[in-house]
Amino acid sequence: MHAHPQLIHTRLEKLHPTQITVGKREVALKRKHWGAMGRKARIAALSSHWFPAVAGPGERFYIVDHHHFGLALLEEDVKTVSLMLLTDLSWLGLPHFWNVMDHHQWVHPYDSQGQRCGFDAIPGRLTAMHDDPYRSLAGEVRQAGGFSKDVTPFSEFLWADFFRARIGRKLLDHDFPAALHRAIKIAGAQEARYLPGWCGVAEKA
């Protein structure tokens, strides 16, 4: 582990994800926000944003966060970004590399049904990640104040799984505002109190 994380400039298209899915609706919202920014604001945003990454086998960089922003930038034809290198694991074999990543909670090998998969199911590029609409729902619930941003790794995926078990896919696909309204309401329920960033009121014993 580096005493001081290194900053590296690299091509965005070469970055590897550490998760199988993203919320494509959230990616679209980030693209819309980027499209509304002027040139100077875009330059400032890129210069101040670092993707946390790990150097892996085969001289590849694996980002461990900000997948939605990275994919949005790719779709907006951004070429180069800055990485904050957390550690260098490039000398490990691939199976051991993924085990170490898993130990540090730097990988989330779960599919769009919330099922854990083998590490080989993780796409080799950001553009190949699958859509999980419940991850988009979780992101918008947080934006609406339904729960707080939390440092727990992949916390919004935990919320996505909570909503997945309680809000039907048909409602989510055909009436997102109604699904969002319901999700915000149940986010404060006692049954959600185990989740990171829960903002409900704890019941007295």
C-alpha positions in Angstrom: 0.0 0.0 0.0 1.3 3.4 -0.9 1.9 5.8 2.0 0.6 8.6 -0.3 -1.8 7.5 -3.1 -0.3 8.2 -6.5 -2.1 10.2 -9.2 -2.0 8.8 -12.7 -3.5 10.1 -15.9 -4.8 7.5 -18.3 -7.3 6.8 -21.1 -10.8 6.3 -19.7 -11.6 3.6 -22.2 -8.9 1.4 -20.8 -10.3 1.3 -17.2 -11.7 -1.9 -15.9 -14.8 -2.0 -13.7 -15.1 -3.9 -10.4 -18.8 -4.4 -10.6 -21.2 -6.1 -13.0 -24.0 -3.5 -13.1 -24.8 0.2 -13.0 -28.1 2.1 -13.0 -28.3 3.3 -16.6 -30.9 5.9 -15.6 -28.4 7.4 -13.2 -25.8 7.4 -16.0 -28.2 9.3 -18.2 -28.8 11.9 -15.5 -25.0 12.4 -15.1 -24.7 12.8 -18.9 -27.5 15.4 -18.8 -25.7 17.3 -16.0 -22.4 17.1 -18.0 -24.1 18.4 -21.1 -25.3 21.4 -19.3 -21.8 22.4 -18.1 -19.7 24.9 -19.9 -16.2 24.1 -21.1 -14.4 25.7 -18.1 -16.7 23.9 -15.7 -15.9 20.6 -17.4 -12.2 21.2 -17.3 -12.5 22.1 -13.6 -14.6 19.0 -12.8 -12.1 16.7 -14.5 -9.1 18.2 -12.8 -10.6 17.9 -9.4 -12.1 14.4 -9.8 -9.9 11.3 -9.2 -11.1 7.8 -9.8 -9.9 5.5 -7.0 -8.2 2.6 -8.6 -6.0 -0.5 -8.1 -3.3 -1.7 -10.5 -4.0 -5.2 -11.4 -2.5 -8.0 -13.5 -1.7 -7.3 -17.1 -1.0 -3.6 -16.5 -4.7 -2.9 -16.1 -6.3 -0.4 -13.8 -9.4 -1.3 -12.0 -11.6 1.5 -10.6 -13.3 0.7 -7.3 -15.9 3.6 -7.3 -17.5 6.2 -9.5 -18.5 3.7 -12.2 -21.6 5.7 -13.2 -19.6 8.9 -13.7 -17.0 7.0 -15.7 -19.5 5.5 -18.0 -21.3 8.9 -18.5 -17.9 10.5 -19.4 -17.2 7.7 -21.9 -20.6 8.2 -23.5 -19.8 11.9 -23.7 -16.6 11.1 -25.5 -14.2 12.1 -22.7 -10.8 10.6 -23.4 -8.6 11.1 -20.4 -9.1 11.0 -16.6 -7.1 11.0 -13.4 -6.7 8.0 -11.2 -5.9 7.9 -7.5 -3.9 4.7 -7.2 -4.8 3.0 -3.9 -2.3 0.1 -4.2 -0.4 -2.0 -6.8 -1.5 -5.6 -7.0 -0.2 -6.1 -10.6 2.2 -8.8 -9.5 -0.6 -11.1 -8.3 -2.2 -13.9 -10.4 -5.7 -13.1 -11.5 -7.5 -15.5 -9.0 -5.5 -14.2 -6.1 -6.0 -10.6 -7.2 -9.8 -10.9 -7.1 -9.6 -12.6 -3.7 -7.6 -9.7 -2.3 -10.0 -7.2 -3.9 -12.9 -9.1 -2.3 -11.2 -9.0 1.1 -10.9 -5.2 0.8 -14.5 -4.8 -0.4 -13.2 -3.4 -3.7 -15.3 -5.6 -5.9 -19.1 -6.2 -6.2 -19.7 -9.3 -8.3 -23.5 -9.2 -8.2 -25.8 -9.3 -11.3 -29.0 -7.3 -12.1 -31.0 -9.8 -10.0 -28.9 -9.2 -6.9 -27.2 -12.6 -7.2 -23.5 -13.1 -6.6 -21.6 -14.4 -9.6 -18.0 -15.5 -10.2 -15.4 -12.9 -10.7 -15.2 -13.8 -14.4 -18.7 -12.3 -14.8 -17.3 -8.8 -14.3 -17.1 -7.1 -17.6 -13.7 -6.2 -19.1 -14.7 -2.6 -19.9 -17.1 0.0 -18.5 -19.3 0.1 -21.5 -20.1 -3.7 -21.0 -21.7 -3.3 -17.6 -25.3 -4.4 -17.3 -28.3 -2.2 -16.3 -29.8 -2.7 -12.8 -32.9 -0.4 -12.6 -33.1 -0.9 -8.9 -29.6 0.7 -8.6 -31.0 3.8 -10.4 -33.9 3.8 -8.0 -31.6 3.6 -5.0 -29.6 6.6 -6.4 -32.7 8.7 -6.8 -34.0 7.8 -3.4 -30.7 9.0 -1.9 -30.9 12.2 -4.0 -34.4 12.8 -2.6 -33.2 12.4 1.0 -34.6 9.0 1.6 -31.3 7.9 3.0 -27.9 9.5 3.6 -24.7 9.0 1.6 -22.5 6.5 3.4 -18.9 5.4 3.2 -19.9 1.7 3.3 -18.6 0.2 0.0 -21.4 -0.3 -2.6 -24.0 0.9 -0.1 -26.5 1.8 -2.8 -26.5 -1.7 -4.1 -27.6 -2.8 -0.6 -30.5 -0.4 -0.9 -31.2 -1.6 -4.4 -31.6 -5.2 -3.1 -33.9 -3.9 -0.4 -36.2 -2.2 -3.0 -35.9 -5.2 -5.3 -37.7 -7.4 -2.8 -40.5 -4.8 -2.2 -41.2 -2.9 -5.4 -42.3 -4.8 -8.5 -40.3 -4.6 -11.7 -43.5 -3.8 -13.7 -44.1 -0.6 -11.6 -40.4 0.4 -11.9 -40.4 0.0 -15.6 -43.7 1.7 -16.4 -44.2 4.3 -13.6 -40.8 5.3 -12.2 -42.2 8.3 -10.3 -44.7 6.1 -8.5 -41.9 3.5 -7.7 -39.7 6.4 -6.5 -42.5 7.7 -4.2 -43.0 4.2 -2.7 -39.3 3.6 -2.3 -38.8 6.9 -0.4 -41.7 6.0 1.9 -40.4 2.5 2.8 -36.8 3.7 3.1 -37.6 5.1 6.5 -39.3 1.9 7.7 -37.9 -0.1 10.7 -37.2 -3.0 8.4 -34.6 -0.9 6.6 -32.7 0.2 9.8 -29.8 -2.2 9.1 -29.0 -0.4 5.9 -26.2 2.2 5.6 -27.4 5.8 5.8 -30.8 4.9 7.1 -32.7 8.0 8.2 -35.7 6.6 9.9 -36.6 7.0 13.6 -35.6 4.1 15.8 -38.3 2.6 17.8 -37.9 2.6 21.6 -37.5 -0.8 23.2 
